Amino acid sequence: MTGKPHLTGCKGTHFQAVFRRLLPRLGYQSAVWAIAHRLCRLVWKILHQGIRYIEQGIESEPKLLIYRAKYLAKQLRKFGYNVQITPANKFPA
C-alpha cells in the first residue's frame, strides 16, 4: 500500500470523531495507532465475550457547530448578504 492509511475513510463513525480529537494532541502516526488499538480491543471483545457492536455514529461537537456557523456566515457576507448569528433556543418557551 502506498501513501498514508486512511482511518477516516468511513465518514460519520465514532472512530473518526475520536481520531479528529486525538490528531492535534498526538500527531498523525500516534493517533492512527491509538485508533488501531481501540479497534483491536473492540474486535477482541466481540470475538471473546460475544458482545454486539452497534455503531453510535459521530457526535456533533459544539465547537465544530460554532465554527461551521461562522464559516457559512463569512461565505454569505462575501456574496453581499447581511448575516447575524444568534443562538437558537433548545427548549421553546
C-alpha positions in Angstrom: 0.0 0.0 0.0 1.4 3.4 -0.9 0.7 6.6 1.0 -1.0 7.1 4.3 -3.7 4.7 5.6 -7.0 6.5 5.9 -8.8 5.6 9.1 -11.3 8.4 8.5 -12.4 6.9 5.2 -15.7 5.8 6.7 -17.3 9.1 7.4 -19.7 9.6 10.3 -18.2 7.0 12.6 -17.3 7.3 16.3 -13.7 6.3 15.5 -13.5 9.2 13.1 -14.6 11.7 15.8 -12.0 10.2 18.2 -9.3 10.3 15.6 -10.0 14.0 14.9 -9.9 14.7 18.7 -6.6 12.9 19.1 -4.9 14.2 16.0 -3.8 17.7 17.2 -2.5 16.3 20.5 -0.7 13.1 19.4 0.1 13.7 15.7 -0.9 11.6 12.8 1.1 8.4 13.5 0.2 8.2 17.2 -3.4 8.9 16.5 -3.6 6.1 14.0 -2.0 3.7 16.5 -4.5 4.8 19.2 -7.4 4.2 16.9 -5.9 0.8 15.8 -5.6 -0.1 19.5 -9.2 0.8 20.2 -10.4 -1.3 17.2 -8.3 -4.3 18.3 -9.8 -4.1 21.8 -13.3 -3.9 20.2 -12.7 -6.9 18.0 -11.3 -8.9 20.9 -14.5 -8.1 23.0 -16.7 -9.1 20.1 -14.9 -12.4 19.5 -14.2 -13.5 23.1 -17.1 -12.0 25.0 -19.7 -12.2 22.3 -20.9 -8.7 22.7 -22.8 -7.0 19.8 -21.4 -3.8 18.4 -23.8 -1.1 17.4 -22.3 2.0 15.7 -23.5 5.1 17.5 -22.4 7.5 14.8 -20.5 10.7 15.1 -21.4 13.0 17.9 -21.8 16.6 17.0 -19.3 18.7 18.8 -20.4 22.2 19.8 -17.1 23.7 18.8 -17.5 22.3 15.3 -21.1 23.6 15.0 -20.0 27.1 16.0 -17.0 27.1 13.6 -19.3 25.9 10.8 -21.9 28.6 11.5 -19.2 31.3 11.5 -17.7 29.9 8.3 -21.0 29.9 6.5 -21.8 33.4 7.7 -18.5 34.6 6.3 -19.2 33.0 3.0 -22.6 34.6 2.8 -21.1 38.0 3.6 -18.7 37.5 0.7 -21.8 37.3 -1.6 -23.2 40.6 -0.1 -25.7 39.2 2.4 -26.0 40.8 5.9 -25.8 37.9 8.3 -26.0 37.9 12.1 -25.6 34.7 14.1 -28.0 34.3 17.0 -28.2 31.2 19.2 -31.3 29.1 18.8 -33.3 28.2 21.9 -33.1 24.5 22.5 -36.3 24.5 24.5 -39.1 26.8 23.2 -41.0 28.7 25.9 
